[in-house]
Amino acid sequence: MAYTLSNPQYTSMADNQLQVLEQKIDELIALCDQLNRENRALKADSAGWQRERQDLMDKNELARTRVEAMINRLRTME
């Protein structure tokens, strides 16, 4: 039996295949949306950690400068 467009069985199989394909595409779109949300969240986290790291480096540099200044004052007292 040949499959032709007028054959109801062929049309039904094509419809089923299209429905399966449509469902898979919808799932891929949902996955892409989820991954985009996660990516934005990770980028925001990364930016926060970078700011925090820079703040800590600045505080460390300030502390180092103050300790050096105290050491220099102590040396001048000797």
C-alpha positions in Angstrom: 0.0 0.0 0.0 1.5 3.3 -1.0 1.5 6.3 1.2 -0.2 9.3 -0.5 -1.4 12.6 0.9 -5.0 11.4 0.4 -4.4 8.3 2.6 -6.0 9.0 6.1 -3.4 6.8 7.7 -0.5 8.8 6.3 -2.2 12.1 7.3 -2.7 10.7 10.8 1.0 9.7 11.1 2.1 13.0 9.8 -0.1 14.8 12.3 1.4 12.7 15.1 4.9 13.3 14.0 4.2 17.1 13.9 2.7 17.0 17.4 5.8 15.2 18.7 8.0 17.6 16.9 6.0 20.6 18.3 6.2 19.2 21.8 10.0 18.7 21.5 10.4 22.3 20.2 8.3 23.6 23.1 10.5 21.6 25.5 13.7 23.1 23.9 12.2 26.6 24.2 11.4 26.1 27.8 14.9 24.7 28.4 16.5 27.7 26.7 14.4 30.1 28.8 15.5 28.3 32.0 19.2 28.3 30.9 18.9 32.0 30.1 17.5 32.8 33.5 20.2 30.7 35.2 22.9 32.4 33.1 21.7 35.9 34.1 21.6 34.8 37.8 25.2 33.4 37.5 26.4 36.6 35.8 24.8 38.7 38.6 26.4 36.5 41.2 29.8 36.8 39.5 29.5 40.5 39.4 28.7 40.6 43.1 31.7 38.4 43.9 33.9 40.6 41.8 32.8 43.7 43.6 33.2 42.0 47.0 36.7 40.8 46.0 37.7 44.4 44.9 36.3 45.8 48.2 38.4 43.2 50.2 41.5 44.0 48.1 41.0 47.8 48.8 40.5 47.2 52.5 43.6 45.0 52.5 45.7 47.7 50.8 44.4 50.3 53.3 45.3 48.0 56.2 48.8 47.4 54.8 49.3 51.1 54.3 48.3 51.9 57.9 50.5 49.1 59.3 53.5 50.4 57.3 52.8 53.9 58.6 52.6 52.6 62.2 55.9 50.7 61.7 57.5 53.8 60.4 56.3 55.9 63.3 57.6 53.3 65.7 61.0 53.3 64.0 61.2 57.1 64.4 60.6 56.8 68.1 63.6 54.5 68.6 
